[in-house]
């Protein structure tokens, strides 16, 4: 995660925390609206897991790309210098 993306994540998790607090409040106030709070919790947790896994996939893809590019640069440098390793 880069430094510029930290603000987005902080805002997202603050909003998620507020939604979970609202779900807790709805649960404690009336038992008849339990399905609303359960739906809110499932949506927030599901979105968090989805974003976490997509961020991990993006990080792996970037790491693989950087690894491929570094191998390309090493091969190119060896050809230019005349060394056959």
C-alpha positions in Angstrom: 0.0 0.0 0.0 1.4 3.4 -0.9 1.3 6.5 1.3 -1.3 8.2 -1.0 -3.8 5.4 -0.5 -3.7 5.5 3.3 -6.2 8.3 3.5 -8.7 6.4 1.4 -8.4 3.3 3.6 -8.7 5.4 6.8 -11.9 7.0 5.6 -13.3 3.6 4.4 -12.7 2.0 7.8 -14.1 4.9 9.7 -17.3 4.6 7.6 -17.3 0.9 8.2 -16.9 1.5 12.0 -19.9 3.9 12.0 -22.1 1.4 10.1 -21.2 -1.3 12.6 -22.0 1.1 15.5 -25.3 1.8 13.9 -26.0 -1.9 13.5 -25.2 -2.4 17.2 -27.5 0.5 18.1 -30.4 -0.9 16.0 -29.9 -4.3 17.7 -30.0 -3.0 21.2 -33.0 -0.7 20.6 -35.5 -3.2 19.2 -35.4 -6.9 18.6 -37.8 -6.7 15.7 -35.3 -5.0 13.4 -32.6 -7.6 14.0 -32.5 -8.5 10.3 -31.5 -4.9 9.4 -28.5 -4.9 11.7 -27.5 -8.4 10.5 -27.7 -7.3 6.9 -25.6 -4.2 7.6 -22.9 -6.4 9.4 -22.8 -8.9 6.5 -22.5 -6.2 3.9 -19.7 -4.4 5.8 -17.7 -7.5 6.5 -18.2 -8.8 3.0 -17.0 -5.6 1.4 -14.0 -5.5 3.7 -13.0 -9.0 2.8 -13.5 -8.3 -0.9 -11.4 -5.2 -0.8 -8.7 -6.9 1.2 -8.4 -9.8 -1.2 -8.4 -7.5 -4.2 -5.7 -5.4 -2.7 -3.6 -8.5 -2.0 -4.1 -9.7 -5.6 -3.0 -6.3 -6.9 0.1 -6.3 -4.7 1.0 -9.8 -5.9 0.5 -8.7 -9.6 2.7 -5.7 -9.1 5.4 -7.7 -7.3 5.4 -10.3 -10.2 5.6 -7.5 -12.7 8.6 -5.9 -11.0 10.3 -9.3 -10.8 9.8 -9.8 -14.5 11.0 -6.4 -15.4 14.1 -6.8 -13.2 14.9 -10.1 -15.0 14.5 -8.3 -18.4 16.9 -5.5 -17.4 19.5 -8.0 -16.2 19.3 -9.9 -19.5 19.5 -6.7 -21.5 22.5 -5.5 -19.5 24.4 -8.7 -20.0 23.9 -8.6 -23.8 25.1 -5.0 -24.0 28.3 -5.7 -22.1 29.1 -8.8 -24.1 29.2 -11.1 -21.2 27.4 -14.4 -21.7 26.5 -15.6 -18.2 
